[in-house]
């Protein structure tokens, strides 16, 4: 007999995480230029569609199939999720009481994770990448990069990062945020900067869209983090509380930084800080105390602010909507701080945080897990990017004319604001 409370909880959490991807479309759409808003939002929706298909066909089994004998890959035994219904019938005959909720719920829950992760990548290449090239890249990236990484971190016994290295990632610091942001960085380096990059200032064209998107992300993130406990219990409640605490602290800290640095507190900054706080607490949500979540939120904002406002300009990479600066930097900070503040009794391993135990073992595992993630994603993303570039005859970027005119009309034949253009 299933625990109906936990079953309902996991179904609700799945729907909350599914809401995050359309929320990201509004967040990215608001940050983009007026002439590219439809294209920016369409790239996010393309990620949603691609993952929904690929995950059923092979993504789920590559991540969570097999018998656990391969440290970096699931298996082929659940291709097409062909056994999902039969397994549900088998579970119904179980009388041990060990099943908290139907296992088929996991397929949808983890699909929602894959959707938002893949969609984050698109922010780095906004305004200049060919739609078809991006779609092909994502089709390859989900089964070949995301699914193996999910197995390495969350694949249970025998998994490379989660078991052998012993790194903790409660809800996706490595799997979701570092992987998506770094992949976006690789792609934007392959593409080169936008037209006028370094010579002109890019501003959010629709600030209310940014806040709407951030609000939907914030709401969905409670299912993202709390649902990663996989049952309705005290740890799920702790993860939810920590999510609120870290995001609030980070948003407030970002506003203070802006007020000191530029003399004005902005709504875009408050929303960006909110997202940075959500990112930093993701790997630690069920492992740390609320006071530590506040500290993590305060720490992450200056780190991401520095990456976005200084590092990007200094190095010269054009991460259009700051997927790397917010998600990868925030994910790395969160993973490291988990090694400091993890409550020993809540740890999935034999080690607690350095702050409690004085033992650096967990901190070392966290750093090593992050390094393995970075190497795997950088090498894999670069290889896939070069393959896609070769298939598109060495050019995955839109023409100069289309970029100048805007991708909404030139690529999609639509305009977000036709009245502004005098079309109605």
C-alpha positions in Angstrom: 0.0 0.0 0.0 1.4 3.4 -1.0 1.6 6.3 1.4 -1.1 8.4 -0.2 0.2 11.6 1.5 3.7 11.2 0.0 2.2 10.2 -3.3 0.1 13.4 -3.5 3.1 15.4 -2.3 5.4 14.0 -5.1 2.7 14.6 -7.8 2.3 18.2 -6.6 6.1 18.7 -6.6 6.4 17.3 -10.1 3.8 19.8 -11.3 5.7 22.7 -9.5 8.9 21.8 -11.2 7.2 21.5 -14.6 6.0 25.1 -14.0 9.6 26.3 -13.7 10.3 26.0 -17.4 7.6 28.4 -18.6 8.6 30.6 -15.7 12.2 30.6 -17.1 10.8 31.6 -20.5 9.3 34.8 -18.9 12.5 35.5 -16.9 14.7 35.1 -20.0 12.2 36.9 -22.3 12.1 39.9 -20.0 15.9 40.1 -19.9 16.3 39.8 -23.6 16.1 42.6 -26.2 12.7 43.6 -27.6 13.5 42.3 -31.0 14.5 38.8 -29.7 12.0 38.1 -27.0 9.9 35.6 -29.0 13.1 33.7 -30.1 14.4 33.7 -26.5 11.1 32.3 -25.1 10.8 29.9 -28.0 14.2 28.4 -27.3 13.0 27.6 -23.8 9.9 26.0 -25.1 11.9 24.0 -27.6 13.9 22.6 -24.7 10.7 21.6 -23.0 9.5 19.7 -26.1 12.8 18.1 -26.8 13.3 16.8 -23.3 9.7 15.6 -23.0 10.3 13.3 -26.0 14.0 12.3 -25.4 13.5 11.5 -21.8 10.8 9.0 -22.5 12.7 7.4 -25.3 16.1 7.1 -23.7 16.9 9.8 -21.1 15.3 8.0 -18.2 17.0 4.7 -18.7 20.4 6.2 -19.4 20.1 8.1 -16.1 18.4 5.6 -13.8 18.2 2.3 -15.6 20.5 -0.7 -15.3 21.8 -2.5 -12.2 24.2 0.1 -10.9 27.3 -1.7 -12.2 28.4 1.2 -14.4 29.6 4.3 -12.4 28.7 6.8 -15.1 25.7 5.3 -17.0 22.4 3.7 -16.2 21.4 1.1 -18.8 19.2 0.2 -21.7 16.7 -1.9 -19.9 14.0 0.9 -19.7 14.2 2.2 -23.3 10.9 3.9 -24.2 9.7 3.4 -20.6 8.2 0.2 -21.9 8.2 -1.5 -18.5 6.6 1.4 -16.6 3.0 0.2 -16.6 3.9 -3.4 -16.0 6.1 -2.3 -13.1 3.2 -0.4 -11.7 1.1 -3.6 -11.7 3.9 -5.5 -10.0 4.2 -2.8 -7.3 0.4 -3.0 -6.6 1.0 -6.6 -5.5 3.7 -5.6 -3.0 2.6 -6.2 0.6 5.9 -5.3 2.4 4.9 -1.6 2.9 8.3 -0.4 1.6 6.9 1.5 -1.4 6.2 5.1 -0.5 4.7 6.1 -3.8 4.5 4.6 -7.4 7.9 4.5 -9.0 6.4 5.9 -12.2 6.2 9.3 -10.5 10.0 9.4 -10.6 10.0 9.4 -14.4 7.9 12.6 -14.5 9.7 14.2 -11.6 13.1 13.7 -13.1 11.9 14.7 -16.6 10.9 18.0 -15.1 14.4 18.4 -13.7 15.9 17.7 -17.1 13.5 20.2 -18.8 14.5 23.2 -16.6 18.2 22.2 -16.7 18.2 22.1 -20.5 16.3 25.3 -20.8 18.8 27.2 -18.7 21.5 26.6 -21.4 19.5 28.7 -23.9 20.1 31.9 -22.0 23.8 31.9 -22.8 23.2 31.9 -26.6 20.2 34.2 -26.8 20.1 36.6 -29.8 22.5 34.8 -32.1 22.4 31.0 -32.4 20.5 29.2 -35.2 17.4 27.7 -33.8 18.0 24.4 -35.7 21.5 24.1 -34.4 20.4 24.7 -30.8 17.7 22.1 -31.1 20.1 19.5 -32.5 22.6 20.3 -29.7 19.9 19.8 -27.0 18.7 16.6 -28.6 22.3 15.2 -28.2 23.0 16.9 -24.8 20.1 15.4 -22.9 21.0 11.7 -23.3 24.8 12.1 -23.6 25.6 14.7 -21.0 22.7 15.3 -18.6 21.5 11.7 -18.2 25.0 10.2 -17.5 25.7 13.1 -15.1 22.4 12.5 -13.2 23.5 8.8 -12.9 26.9 9.8 -11.6 25.4 11.9 -8.9 22.1 10.3 -8.1 22.5 6.8 -9.4 22.9 5.2 -5.9 25.3 2.4 -5.1 28.2 2.4 -7.6 27.7 5.9 -8.9 30.9 7.8 -9.5 30.2 11.1 -7.8 27.5 10.3 -5.3 28.9 7.0 -4.1 32.6 6.6 -5.0 33.6 10.2 -4.4 30.9 10.7 -1.7 29.8 14.2 -2.8 26.4 15.5 -1.7 23.9 17.1 -4.1 20.5 17.3 -2.6 18.5 18.7 -5.5 20.9 19.5 -8.4 23.9 21.8 -7.7 26.1 19.7 -10.0 23.4 18.0 -12.1 21.3 21.1 -12.9 23.1 24.3 -12.3 26.8 23.7 -12.9 26.1 21.5 -15.9 23.7 24.0 -17.6 25.7 27.1 -17.0 29.0 25.6 -18.1 27.4 24.1 -21.2 26.0 27.6 -22.0 29.5 29.0 -21.5 31.0 26.5 -24.0 28.4 27.4 -26.6 28.7 31.1 -26.2 32.5 30.8 -26.7 31.9 28.7 -29.8 29.5 31.3 -31.1 31.4 34.5 -30.3 29.8 37.7 -28.9 26.6 39.4 -30.0 26.6 42.2 -32.5 27.9 45.2 -30.6 29.1 43.2 -27.6 31.5 45.3 -25.5 30.5 48.5 -27.3 26.9 48.9 -26.2 24.8 48.3 -23.0 22.2 45.5 -23.1 19.3 46.2 -20.8 16.2 44.1 -19.8 13.4 45.1 -22.2 10.5 44.1 -19.9 11.2 44.3 -16.2 7.7 43.1 -15.2 8.4 39.9 -17.3 11.6 39.4 -15.3 9.8 39.5 -12.0 6.9 37.3 -13.2 9.4 34.7 -14.4 11.4 34.9 -11.2 8.2 34.5 -9.2 7.2 31.4 -11.1 10.7 30.0 -10.6 10.6 30.8 -6.9 7.2 29.0 -6.5 8.3 26.0 -8.6 11.6 25.7 -6.7 9.8 24.7 -3.6 8.8 21.5 -5.4 12.3 21.3 -6.8 14.0 21.2 -3.5 11.4 19.9 -1.1 10.4 17.2 -3.6 14.0 15.9 -3.7 13.4 14.4 -0.3 11.0 12.0 -2.1 8.5 11.9 0.8 6.5 14.3 2.9 8.5 14.5 6.1 10.6 16.8 8.2 13.5 17.0 5.8 11.2 18.1 3.0 9.9 20.8 5.3 13.5 21.8 6.1 14.4 22.0 2.4 11.4 24.3 1.8 12.3 26.6 4.7 15.9 26.7 3.6 14.8 27.6 0.1 12.9 30.6 1.4 15.7 31.7 3.7 18.5 31.5 1.1 16.6 33.2 -1.7 15.4 36.0 0.6 18.9 36.7 2.0 20.4 36.6 -1.5 17.8 39.0 -3.0 18.3 41.4 -0.1 22.1 41.2 -0.4 22.0 41.8 -4.2 19.9 45.0 -3.6 22.4 46.2 -1.1 25.3 45.6 -3.4 23.6 47.5 -6.2 22.9 50.4 -3.9 26.5 50.6 -2.8 28.0 50.0 -6.3 25.8 52.0 -8.6 23.7 54.0 -6.3 20.3 52.4 -7.3 18.5 49.3 -6.2 16.8 47.6 -9.2 14.0 45.2 -9.6 16.0 43.2 -12.1 18.8 43.0 -9.5 16.3 41.8 -6.7 15.0 39.1 -9.1 18.5 38.0 -10.1 19.5 37.8 -6.5 16.5 35.7 -5.7 17.4 33.2 -8.4 21.1 33.2 -7.2 19.8 32.3 -3.7 17.7 29.5 -5.1 20.7 28.1 -7.0 23.1 28.2 -4.0 20.7 26.4 -1.6 19.8 23.7 -4.2 22.7 21.3 -3.4 22.3 21.9 0.4 18.6 22.3 0.9 18.0 19.1 3.0 21.4 19.1 4.7 21.8 22.5 6.4 20.2 24.5 9.2 18.2 27.7 8.3 20.8 30.0 9.8 23.4 28.4 7.4 20.9 28.9 4.5 20.9 32.6 5.3 24.7 32.8 5.3 24.8 30.9 1.9 22.4 33.4 0.5 24.5 36.3 1.7 27.7 34.8 0.3 26.4 33.8 -3.2 25.2 37.3 -4.2 28.6 39.0 -4.3 30.1 36.0 -6.0 27.5 36.0 -8.8 27.4 39.8 -9.0 31.2 39.8 -9.5 31.0 37.1 -12.2 28.2 39.0 -14.1 29.4 42.6 -13.7 33.2 42.1 -13.8 34.4 38.7 -14.9 32.3 38.5 -18.0 33.6 41.8 -19.2 37.2 41.2 -18.2 37.5 37.8 -19.9 35.2 38.7 -22.8 32.7 35.9 -23.1 29.2 36.9 -24.1 26.9 34.9 -21.8 23.9 36.8 -22.9 21.5 36.2 -20.0 24.1 35.1 -17.5 23.4 31.4 -17.3 27.0 30.8 -16.3 27.4 33.7 -14.0 24.3 32.9 -12.0 23.9 29.1 -12.3 27.4 27.7 -12.5 29.0 30.2 -10.1 26.0 29.8 -7.7 26.1 26.0 -8.0 29.8 25.8 -7.3 29.5 28.1 -4.2 26.6 26.0 -3.0 28.4 22.8 -3.4 31.4 24.0 -1.5 29.4 25.5 1.3 27.5 22.2 1.7 30.9 20.8 2.7 31.1 23.4 5.4 27.6 23.5 6.8 26.1 20.0 6.3 24.6 18.7 9.5 26.2 15.2 10.2 22.9 13.5 11.0 21.4 14.7 7.7 24.3 13.6 5.5 23.9 10.8 3.0 27.4 9.7 3.7 29.5 9.0 6.8 30.8 12.6 6.9 29.3 15.9 8.0 30.3 19.5 7.3 33.6 20.9 8.4 31.9 23.4 10.7 30.4 20.6 12.8 33.1 17.9 12.7 36.4 19.6 12.0 36.9 16.9 9.4 37.6 18.2 5.8 36.6 14.8 4.2 33.2 16.0 3.0 34.5 19.3 1.8 37.2 17.5 -0.2 34.5 15.2 -1.7 32.4 18.2 -2.6 35.3 19.9 -4.4 36.3 16.7 -6.2 32.7 16.1 -7.3 32.5 19.6 -8.7 35.8 19.2 -10.6 34.6 15.9 -12.1 31.4 17.6 -13.1 33.2 20.5 -14.7 35.6 18.3 -16.7 32.8 16.0 -17.9 30.5 18.8 -19.0 33.2 21.0 -20.6 34.7 18.1 -22.6 31.3 16.6 -23.5 29.7 20.0 -24.4 32.7 21.0 -26.5 32.6 17.7 -28.4 28.9 18.0 -29.1 29.2 21.6 -30.0 31.9 20.9 -32.6 29.8 18.0 -34.0 26.8 20.3 -34.4 28.9 23.0 -35.9 30.4 20.6 -38.4 26.9 19.3 -39.4 25.9 23.0 -40.0 28.9 23.4 -42.2 30.9 25.3 -39.7 28.3 28.0 -38.9 25.8 27.7 -36.1 25.2 31.5 -35.9 22.5 33.4 -37.6 23.4 35.9 -40.4 24.4 39.4 -39.6 21.3 40.7 -41.3 19.0 38.5 -39.2 20.8 39.4 -36.0 20.6 43.1 -36.8 16.9 42.9 -37.6 16.0 40.7 -34.7 15.3 36.9 -34.6 11.6 37.2 -33.8 10.6 38.2 -37.2 13.5 36.8 -39.2 13.4 33.3 -37.7 9.8 32.9 -36.4 7.8 35.4 -38.3 6.3 36.7 -35.1 6.6 39.9 -33.1 6.1 40.2 -29.3 4.9 43.8 -29.7 3.3 44.2 -33.2 1.7 47.6 -32.2 5.2 48.9 -31.4 6.2 48.0 -34.9 3.2 49.6 -36.5 1.7 46.2 -37.7 -1.7 46.6 -36.1 
